[in-house]
Amino acid sequence: MKYFEKNRIRLFKMILLVIVALAPATVALAQSRSTAKDLQNTFREISSNVRPVVVQVNTVNVIKRRATNPFEFFFRFPGRPDQSETPGWRPFRQEGLGSGVLVERRDNRVYVLTNNHVVENADEIEINLHDGRTFNGELVGGDPLRDLALVSFETRDEIPLAVLGDSEDVRVGDWVLAIGNPWGLESTVTAGIISAKGRSSTGQNFTDYLQTDASINRGNSGGALANLDGEVIGINTFIASQSGGSIGLNFAIPINNARKAIDDFIEKGSVEYAWLGVNMSDLSEVLEDEMDLEGKKGAFVYNVYEKSPAMKADIRPGDLIVKFARRSIEGSSDLSKAVASLAPGEGVPLSLIRQGSTVNLNLKLALRTIERETKIDVWPGFSVIPITSQLREQLRISRNIGNVLIGSVVEGSSAASLGLRSGDVIKAVNRKNVRDLKHFYLLLNSEDRVELKINRMGDELEFILNK
């Protein structure tokens, strides 16, 4: 009996040791499960609150196409009076699909923020709410530069409105939900994180983007990107994908970039942008070397528009803008976004580097109307590049001909009208031989009337440009 009693005590102790050893793991598992459920409950709450403020936007474009009778080729008979020699034009309805966010209400008019590409050129717009209600929409205004548009509909009914957050507070790694209508699947919710901030899009510099891996597909455009507080912090806009489906590279316009657009659309019917008036680029290694700008960052000015705020403030070709409105400028896209974020008529301080010295200026921004102008000139109307040893060998340019050549000529400019061409070697400016790129800009900016001596495939030509 004593033997069995001892073994029972020993077994009981071993069980106790196993329980004690497993206890931390059990507690940790319970805590992990509790954390996961807390996140799940948060997702549920956000989905419940945000889905009602995201709508489906259905559009119809009525286009005319040439209509033909497929049997006419086989059954045409000479002399029949009902035969038409030319096929007729018939209207066809081209349907489109997107999403939108209910952002504002004024009296009985409700406003929906979406992407411009969703409703651009639409002849009919239909707004479908999460609860099944349908309204005929009307385009208030569109902005192709930021790809934003505002649509409105009229109702006396109660309509939920989105809570707009602060996209400046967003951090990489933050949880977000993307809500929209991909492929017509209404009120779809996907989850992910903010993968990056401040992304740029090729050929577009009027907004930056929030990058997320929350799945976005066709039909999500114009939908909401929401944070864990249920606030809309972005408008889903496009994906980077060769297949057309989401591969985890999805982009949204920060809501702070859309706030002013909403008011502009309602009050003016369009978005008003400020205008500086420079043609610029990022600072390349070649420019750094030639202009003695090693280690500098900024927007390099090639041309200045006539009668622009830049010209009135004495910004010159060859200047490197390094600070604008007290914001550091890393490159040309930074300057474009900085200008676009300000209002026309606003006074702005800026700093630039000119011939190695820092120059501080103040200017007043103008209203951007350049897209509507039929004729606007730039100074000097062309860009120049240094003749490297590689270029000299490729183009067979001897050293006594010159050291800089015209890289491109602005179409419609005075320089283009005079006949200046890409590839022309600039030998002298105002009767002084050009030593290098920095010397060229010094000579160019010394007078308003500029005499150029050009070498074009061995022929020497002279041109006079007036600022």
C-alpha positions as CSV (number, residue, x, y, z in Angstrom):
1,M,0.0,0.0,0.0
2,K,2.8,2.4,0.8
3,Y,4.3,1.7,-2.6
4,F,1.1,2.7,-4.4
5,E,0.7,5.7,-2.2
6,K,4.2,7.0,-3.0
7,N,3.6,6.5,-6.8
8,R,0.2,8.3,-6.6
9,I,1.9,11.3,-4.9
10,R,4.7,11.3,-7.4
11,L,2.2,11.2,-10.3
12,F,0.2,14.1,-8.8
13,K,3.4,16.2,-8.4
14,M,4.3,15.5,-12.1
15,I,0.8,16.6,-13.2
16,L,1.2,19.8,-11.2
17,L,4.6,20.5,-12.8
18,V,3.1,20.0,-16.3
19,I,0.2,22.4,-15.4
20,V,2.6,25.0,-14.1
21,A,4.8,24.7,-17.2
22,L,1.8,25.0,-19.6
23,A,0.1,27.9,-17.7
24,P,2.2,30.7,-19.3
25,A,1.6,29.3,-22.8
26,T,-2.1,29.0,-22.1
27,V,-2.3,32.5,-20.8
28,A,-0.3,33.9,-23.8
29,L,-2.7,32.0,-26.2
30,A,-5.7,33.4,-24.4
31,Q,-4.2,36.9,-24.6
32,S,-3.4,36.5,-28.3
33,R,-6.9,35.3,-29.0
34,S,-8.3,38.2,-27.0
35,T,-6.2,40.7,-29.0
36,A,-7.2,39.2,-32.3
37,K,-10.9,39.4,-31.2
38,D,-10.4,43.0,-30.2
39,L,-9.1,43.8,-33.7
40,Q,-11.9,41.7,-35.3
41,N,-14.5,43.7,-33.3
42,T,-12.8,46.9,-34.4
43,F,-13.1,45.8,-38.0
44,R,-16.7,44.9,-37.5
45,E,-17.5,48.3,-36.0
46,I,-15.6,50.2,-38.7
47,S,-17.4,48.2,-41.4
48,S,-20.7,48.9,-39.8
49,N,-20.1,52.6,-39.6
50,V,-18.3,53.3,-42.9
51,R,-20.1,51.1,-45.4
52,P,-23.3,53.2,-45.3
53,V,-21.3,56.3,-46.4
54,V,-19.8,54.6,-49.4
55,V,-22.0,54.5,-52.5
56,Q,-21.9,52.8,-55.8
57,V,-21.6,55.2,-58.8
58,N,-23.1,53.8,-62.0
59,T,-22.5,55.9,-65.2
60,V,-23.6,55.8,-68.8
61,N,-21.8,57.4,-71.7
62,V,-23.9,57.7,-74.8
63,I,-21.6,57.4,-77.8
64,K,-22.4,57.2,-81.5
65,R,-21.0,54.5,-83.7
66,R,-21.4,53.8,-87.4
67,A,-24.0,51.1,-87.8
68,T,-24.0,48.6,-90.7
69,N,-26.3,45.9,-91.8
70,P,-24.4,42.6,-91.9
71,F,-26.7,41.2,-94.7
72,E,-26.4,44.3,-96.9
73,F,-23.1,43.0,-98.4
74,F,-24.9,39.9,-99.7
75,F,-28.3,41.3,-100.6
76,R,-27.6,44.7,-102.3
77,F,-29.5,45.2,-105.5
78,P,-28.9,48.0,-107.9
79,G,-31.6,50.6,-108.1
80,R,-33.4,49.8,-104.9
81,P,-34.6,53.2,-103.4
82,D,-34.4,52.0,-99.8
83,Q,-30.7,51.3,-99.9
84,S,-28.4,53.8,-98.2
85,E,-25.0,54.4,-99.7
86,T,-23.6,55.4,-96.3
87,P,-24.2,53.6,-93.1
88,G,-26.0,55.5,-90.4
89,W,-24.9,56.5,-86.9
90,R,-26.5,55.0,-83.9
91,P,-26.2,55.7,-80.2
92,F,-24.7,53.1,-77.9
93,R,-24.8,53.1,-74.1
94,Q,-21.4,52.5,-72.6
95,E,-21.7,51.7,-68.9
96,G,-19.2,52.5,-66.2
97,L,-18.8,51.6,-62.5
98,G,-17.1,53.2,-59.5
99,S,-17.5,54.1,-55.9
100,G,-18.0,57.4,-54.0
101,V,-18.1,58.8,-50.5
102,L,-21.0,60.8,-49.0
103,V,-19.0,63.9,-47.7
104,E,-21.4,66.8,-47.2
105,R,-25.0,68.0,-47.2
106,R,-26.3,71.5,-47.8
107,D,-30.1,71.8,-47.3
108,N,-31.6,69.1,-49.5
109,R,-28.5,68.6,-51.7
110,V,-26.1,65.8,-50.8
111,Y,-22.6,65.6,-52.2
112,V,-20.6,62.6,-53.2
113,L,-16.8,62.7,-53.6
114,T,-15.4,60.3,-56.2
115,N,-12.6,60.1,-58.8
116,N,-12.8,62.3,-61.9
117,H,-12.2,59.3,-64.2
118,V,-15.3,57.6,-62.8
119,V,-17.7,60.3,-63.9
120,E,-15.8,62.1,-66.6
121,N,-17.9,62.6,-69.8
122,A,-20.8,60.7,-68.2
123,D,-24.3,61.5,-69.7
124,E,-26.1,59.7,-66.9
125,I,-25.0,59.2,-63.2
126,E,-26.8,57.0,-60.8
127,I,-26.0,56.9,-57.0
128,N,-26.8,53.6,-55.2
129,L,-26.7,53.8,-51.4
130,H,-25.7,50.9,-49.1
131,D,-29.4,50.5,-48.0
132,G,-30.7,50.1,-51.5
133,R,-31.9,53.6,-52.2
134,T,-31.1,55.0,-55.7
135,F,-30.8,58.6,-56.8
136,N,-30.0,60.4,-60.0
137,G,-26.7,62.2,-59.7
138,E,-25.5,65.4,-61.2
139,L,-21.9,66.3,-61.8
140,V,-20.9,69.4,-59.8
141,G,-17.3,69.6,-61.0
142,G,-14.3,67.6,-62.0
143,D,-10.6,68.0,-61.5
144,P,-8.4,65.9,-63.8
145,L,-5.2,67.2,-62.2
146,R,-5.9,65.4,-59.0
147,D,-8.5,63.0,-60.4
148,L,-11.2,64.2,-58.1
149,A,-14.9,65.0,-58.8
150,L,-18.0,65.9,-56.9
151,V,-21.5,64.6,-57.7
152,S,-24.7,65.7,-56.0
153,F,-28.3,64.4,-55.7
154,E,-31.3,65.9,-54.0
155,T,-33.4,64.3,-51.2
156,R,-35.3,65.2,-48.0
157,D,-34.4,61.8,-46.5
158,E,-31.8,61.2,-43.8
159,I,-28.5,60.5,-45.4
160,P,-25.3,59.3,-43.5
161,L,-22.2,61.3,-44.0
162,A,-18.6,60.3,-43.7
163,V,-16.3,61.5,-40.9
164,L,-13.2,62.8,-42.5
165,G,-9.9,62.2,-40.7
166,D,-6.5,63.9,-40.9
167,S,-4.3,62.1,-43.4
168,E,-1.2,63.9,-42.0
169,D,-1.6,61.8,-38.9
170,V,-1.4,58.6,-40.9
171,R,1.8,56.5,-40.3
172,V,3.3,53.7,-42.2
173,G,2.2,50.4,-40.7
174,D,-1.3,51.8,-39.6
175,W,-4.2,49.4,-40.1
176,V,-6.7,50.6,-42.8
177,L,-9.9,49.3,-44.4
178,A,-10.7,49.8,-48.1
179,I,-14.4,50.0,-48.8
180,G,-16.0,50.1,-52.2
181,N,-17.7,48.2,-55.0
182,P,-15.1,46.1,-56.9
183,W,-16.6,44.5,-60.0
184,G,-20.0,45.6,-58.8
185,L,-19.8,43.7,-55.6
186,E,-21.4,46.3,-53.3
187,S,-20.0,47.3,-50.0
188,T,-16.9,45.1,-50.1
189,V,-14.5,45.5,-47.3
190,T,-10.8,44.6,-47.4
191,A,-8.1,45.2,-44.7
192,G,-4.4,46.0,-44.9
193,I,-1.9,48.5,-43.7
194,I,-0.4,51.8,-45.0
195,S,2.6,50.6,-46.9
196,A,4.0,54.0,-47.7
197,K,3.2,57.8,-47.8
198,G,4.1,60.5,-50.2
199,R,4.1,58.3,-53.3
200,S,4.1,60.0,-56.7
201,S,2.4,59.0,-60.0
202,T,4.1,59.3,-63.3
203,G,3.2,62.5,-65.1
204,Q,1.2,63.8,-62.2
205,N,2.5,66.2,-59.5
206,F,-0.6,67.8,-58.0
207,T,-1.1,65.2,-55.2
208,D,0.9,62.5,-53.5
209,Y,-0.6,59.2,-52.6
210,L,-1.1,56.8,-49.7
211,Q,0.1,53.3,-50.6
212,T,-1.7,50.3,-49.1
213,D,-1.9,46.6,-49.5
214,A,-5.6,46.5,-48.7
215,S,-7.0,45.0,-51.8
216,I,-8.5,47.4,-54.4
217,N,-9.9,46.4,-57.8
218,R,-11.9,47.9,-60.7
219,G,-15.0,49.5,-59.2
220,N,-13.1,50.5,-56.0
221,S,-12.1,53.9,-57.5
222,G,-13.6,56.7,-55.5
223,G,-14.2,54.5,-52.5
224,A,-13.1,55.1,-48.9
225,L,-9.8,54.2,-47.2
226,A,-10.7,54.3,-43.4
227,N,-8.6,54.2,-40.3
228,L,-9.3,52.3,-37.0
229,D,-11.3,55.3,-35.8
230,G,-13.7,54.9,-38.7
231,E,-12.5,58.1,-40.3
232,V,-12.0,58.4,-44.1
233,I,-8.4,59.3,-44.6
234,G,-8.1,58.6,-48.3
235,I,-10.0,58.2,-51.6
236,N,-9.0,55.0,-53.3
237,T,-7.8,55.9,-56.8
238,F,-5.6,53.4,-58.7
239,I,-3.6,50.2,-58.6
240,A,-0.2,49.3,-60.0
241,S,-0.8,46.0,-61.8
242,Q,-0.1,44.6,-65.3
243,S,-3.0,42.1,-65.0
244,G,-5.6,44.7,-63.9
245,G,-6.2,42.9,-60.6
246,S,-4.8,43.9,-57.2
247,I,-1.3,42.7,-56.4
248,G,-1.0,44.6,-53.2
249,L,0.2,47.9,-54.7
250,N,-2.8,50.2,-54.3
251,F,-3.0,54.0,-54.0
252,A,-5.4,56.5,-52.4
253,I,-5.5,60.3,-52.5
254,P,-5.0,61.7,-48.9
255,I,-8.2,63.2,-47.7
256,N,-6.4,66.4,-46.7
257,N,-5.7,66.9,-50.4
258,A,-9.4,66.7,-51.2
259,R,-10.9,68.9,-48.5
260,K,-10.3,72.2,-50.4
261,A,-11.5,70.6,-53.6
262,I,-14.9,69.8,-52.0
263,D,-15.5,73.5,-51.1
264,D,-14.2,74.7,-54.5
265,F,-16.5,72.4,-56.3
266,I,-19.6,73.5,-54.3
267,E,-18.8,77.2,-54.4
268,K,-17.2,77.6,-57.8
269,G,-17.9,74.5,-59.8
270,S,-14.2,73.8,-60.3
271,V,-10.9,73.6,-58.3
272,E,-8.7,76.6,-58.4
273,Y,-5.0,76.1,-58.3
274,A,-2.2,78.5,-57.6
275,W,0.4,79.1,-60.3
276,L,4.1,79.9,-60.0
277,G,5.1,79.8,-63.7
278,V,8.3,77.8,-64.1
279,N,9.4,74.9,-66.2
280,M,11.6,72.7,-64.0
281,S,13.2,69.4,-63.3
282,D,15.0,67.5,-60.6
283,L,18.7,68.1,-60.0
284,S,20.7,65.5,-62.0
285,E,24.3,64.6,-61.3
286,V,25.4,66.4,-64.5
287,L,23.6,69.6,-63.3
288,E,25.2,69.2,-59.9
289,D,28.7,69.0,-61.4
290,E,28.2,71.8,-64.0
291,M,26.4,74.2,-61.7
292,D,28.6,73.6,-58.6
293,L,25.6,72.2,-56.7
294,E,27.1,69.0,-55.2
295,G,25.0,67.8,-52.2
296,K,22.1,70.2,-52.9
297,K,18.5,69.3,-53.4
298,G,15.8,71.3,-55.1
299,A,13.9,72.1,-58.3
300,F,16.1,73.3,-61.2
301,V,14.5,76.1,-63.3
302,Y,14.9,75.7,-67.1
303,N,12.3,78.2,-68.3
304,V,10.1,81.0,-66.7
305,Y,6.7,81.8,-68.1
306,E,6.2,85.4,-69.1
307,K,4.0,87.6,-66.9
308,S,4.0,84.8,-64.3
309,P,4.6,85.3,-60.5
310,A,8.0,83.7,-61.0
311,M,9.1,86.2,-63.7
312,K,7.7,89.2,-61.7
313,A,9.7,88.0,-58.6
314,D,12.8,87.7,-60.7
315,I,13.2,83.9,-60.7
316,R,15.6,83.1,-63.5
317,P,16.6,80.1,-65.7
318,G,19.4,78.3,-63.9
319,D,18.1,78.9,-60.4
320,L,17.7,76.1,-58.0
321,I,14.6,76.5,-55.7
322,V,15.4,74.9,-52.4
323,K,12.7,76.3,-50.1
324,F,9.1,77.3,-50.8
325,A,6.6,78.6,-48.3
326,R,9.0,77.5,-45.6
327,R,9.0,74.0,-46.9
328,S,12.2,72.3,-48.0
329,I,12.1,71.3,-51.7
330,E,13.8,68.0,-52.6
331,G,12.8,68.0,-56.3
332,S,10.4,69.3,-58.9
333,S,7.4,67.2,-57.7
334,D,7.8,68.7,-54.2
335,L,7.6,72.2,-55.6
336,S,4.5,71.3,-57.7
337,K,2.7,69.9,-54.7
338,A,3.7,72.8,-52.5
339,V,2.3,75.3,-55.1
340,A,-0.9,73.2,-55.6
341,S,-1.5,73.2,-51.8
342,L,-1.7,77.0,-51.7
343,A,-4.4,79.5,-52.8
344,P,-4.2,81.9,-55.7
345,G,-3.2,85.4,-54.5
346,E,-1.3,84.0,-51.4
347,G,2.0,85.6,-50.6
348,V,4.9,83.2,-50.4
349,P,8.6,83.4,-49.4
350,L,11.1,81.2,-51.2
351,S,14.8,80.6,-51.2
352,L,17.0,79.7,-54.2
353,I,20.6,79.2,-55.1
354,R,21.9,81.4,-58.0
355,Q,25.5,81.2,-59.2
356,G,26.5,79.7,-55.8
357,S,24.8,82.3,-53.7
358,T,21.5,82.0,-51.7
359,V,18.8,84.5,-52.8
360,N,15.6,85.0,-50.8
361,L,12.5,86.3,-52.6
362,N,8.8,87.0,-52.0
363,L,6.1,86.6,-54.5
364,K,2.3,86.5,-54.9
365,L,0.9,83.3,-56.5
366,A,-1.6,83.7,-59.4
367,L,-4.6,81.7,-60.5
368,R,-3.6,78.8,-62.7
369,T,-5.2,79.3,-66.1
370,I,-2.4,77.9,-68.3
371,E,-4.6,75.0,-69.6
372,R,-7.0,77.5,-71.1
373,E,-4.4,79.8,-72.6
374,T,-4.0,79.7,-76.4
375,K,-0.7,81.5,-76.4
376,I,1.8,81.9,-73.6
377,D,5.5,82.3,-74.0
378,V,8.4,81.2,-71.8
379,W,11.9,82.5,-71.3
380,P,14.3,81.5,-72.9
381,G,12.1,78.8,-74.5
382,F,14.7,76.1,-74.6
383,S,16.8,74.0,-72.2
384,V,20.6,73.5,-72.5
385,I,22.9,70.6,-71.6
386,P,26.6,70.4,-71.3
387,I,28.6,68.7,-74.1
388,T,30.2,65.7,-72.4
389,S,33.1,63.8,-73.9
390,Q,30.7,61.0,-74.9
391,L,28.3,63.5,-76.6
392,R,31.2,65.2,-78.3
393,E,32.4,61.9,-79.7
394,Q,28.9,60.8,-80.8
395,L,28.0,64.0,-82.5
396,R,31.5,64.8,-83.7
397,I,31.7,68.2,-82.1
398,S,35.1,69.7,-81.9
399,R,36.2,71.6,-78.8
400,N,36.5,74.9,-80.6
401,I,32.8,74.9,-81.6
402,G,31.3,75.1,-78.1
403,N,30.6,73.5,-74.8
404,V,26.8,73.5,-74.4
405,L,24.0,72.6,-76.8
406,I,20.2,72.9,-76.9
407,G,18.5,69.9,-75.4
408,S,14.9,70.7,-76.2
409,V,12.9,73.7,-77.5
410,V,9.5,74.6,-76.0
411,E,6.8,74.2,-78.7
412,G,5.1,77.5,-79.5
413,S,7.8,79.6,-77.8
414,S,9.6,82.6,-79.4
415,A,12.7,80.4,-79.5
416,A,10.8,77.8,-81.6
417,S,9.4,80.5,-83.9
418,L,12.9,81.9,-84.5
419,G,14.0,78.4,-85.6
420,L,16.2,77.2,-82.8
421,R,16.5,73.4,-82.7
422,S,17.4,70.6,-80.5
423,G,21.1,69.8,-81.0
424,D,22.2,73.4,-81.9
425,V,25.5,74.1,-80.2
426,I,25.6,77.5,-78.4
427,K,29.0,79.0,-79.1
428,A,28.5,82.5,-77.7
429,V,26.0,84.6,-75.8
430,N,26.1,88.4,-76.3
431,R,29.5,88.0,-78.2
432,K,31.1,86.1,-75.3
433,N,32.2,82.5,-75.8
434,V,30.3,80.1,-73.4
435,R,32.8,78.3,-71.2
436,D,30.3,75.9,-69.5
437,L,26.7,75.5,-68.3
438,K,27.1,77.8,-65.3
439,H,28.7,80.5,-67.5
440,F,25.8,80.2,-70.0
441,Y,23.2,81.0,-67.4
442,L,25.3,83.9,-66.1
443,L,25.4,85.4,-69.6
444,L,21.8,84.6,-70.4
445,N,20.5,86.4,-67.3
446,S,22.7,89.4,-67.7
447,E,20.5,91.2,-70.3
448,D,16.9,91.1,-71.5
449,R,18.1,91.2,-75.1
450,V,20.2,88.1,-75.9
451,E,22.3,87.5,-79.0
452,L,23.0,83.8,-79.6
453,K,25.7,82.5,-81.9
454,I,24.8,79.0,-82.9
455,N,26.7,76.2,-84.7
456,R,24.4,73.9,-86.6
457,M,26.2,71.0,-88.3
458,G,29.1,73.3,-89.2
459,D,27.1,76.3,-90.1
460,E,27.2,79.4,-87.9
461,L,23.9,81.2,-87.3
462,E,22.9,84.2,-85.2
463,F,19.6,84.7,-83.3
464,I,18.3,87.5,-81.1
465,L,15.9,86.8,-78.3
466,N,14.0,89.4,-76.3
467,K,12.8,88.7,-72.9
